[in-house]
């Protein structure tokens, strides 16, 4: 076995892969949340639709997105491999259970992660997959309509937002005098419709609760796996894990469906 | 013999050997003194079992002073029972209530096969130690004490790691039956000291390789090991070992830390 293979087949190597893919997914959450905050702009989805187009068409981001899909798959597959290994390491379980003091989220990473995987699949099917459909034929099942925005470049004011009739369009931005026109896929409308259903909103809130607990353990645990031992920084990592990844980010994401549902 | 006032019900795991299937057998422990240790209570129960002509309950024990690492027992869902930072021999019956039912199981791990009843084979730990948990030195005259300066904090931290008695409670408590706390303590106690530097990076690789070979689970930094360790070995050891391991694998030249194969 080559040195490289030996390293990544060891228990520590597999944990390293979990830690690195996990941290990469964490960084994506920051980008995703900051972009999605544009959902809170009262601009008929102008900023959000521009952002959605940028994320799917800007080449460097497309490259990173493939890395992201790969990370999700690798993180899940390795989690499964490690869980199977761990089950094998204790063939007979304890009749009296396990009452040792330990972190609840750490103990339930597998369940929390499974909820997240189901969520990611559904979430991507409903938004990512629909957005990537380029079928403009009459009987196409998922067609996201286009919208035309006109904006005054001097005042920054949105002059008009108009739904375009069904048909084939391309993303375009052009300027005539002081007025900028943008034609973009109206993913914003898809979001609005989705977040009108109470069960969909509830599903999002539950999934984001799972995300909170998953990251409460996962973020700081990944640094331990990487071998980061420094008294000065351990506290900082812990605080970032708790405040940013377990509280602010899940709350920010959960606020979107909840606010849309309540203010529809 | 026994003149206490506690009466307990014990559910004890009985297993003939590693090949046969085991089962729980219920025993009454009567007239138990709250001042007895848990092992003394088992001695009393064993006496009554032997008087009936049956085979006594097998369990590991040796020094009964909490320092040898021989006693084990998974008591009511916790290794070494409900108290923090003690071994089973240091656990007293006053930690239980009169009339309580106590479930006693052996350490459960594929790498720790049951020898008989509550006694498990922990020689996997010995093999991990033999893989690199030592410092090679040439024999000769006795070196002068304090010849090699060691900062106090380093000496203290190395000593904390060295207090591991290898009882296996970390493996027993871990939801993944991982031996990372044990291995990391053994790696740390030598890796932190100047005398341990020569073999530092080959040691960590050999010991981790042996740990994986023995069939222990993978660490999820859950922290049950740290909470149950009778010697309070900290999770920091695990991070330190990971650091040494990845350092050896990725950031150092291979020839300097090749595993002797």
Interface residues (C-beta under 8 A of the other chain):
Chain A: X3 X7 X10 X11 X12 X13 X14 X15 X16 X82 X85 X86 X88 X89 X90 X91 X92 X93 X94 X95 X96 X97 X98 X99 X100 X101 X102 X103 X106 X107 X109 X217 X220 X221 X223 X224 X225 X226 X227 X228 X229
Chain B: X11 X13 X24 X74 X75 X76 X77 X78 X79 X82 X103 X105 X108 X109 X110 X111 X173 X175 X176 X177 X178 X208 X209 X211 X212 X215 X216 X217 X218 X219 X220 X221 X222 X223 X224 X227 X228 X235 X236 X238 X239 X240 X241 X242 X243 X244 X245 X246 X247 X249 X250 X254
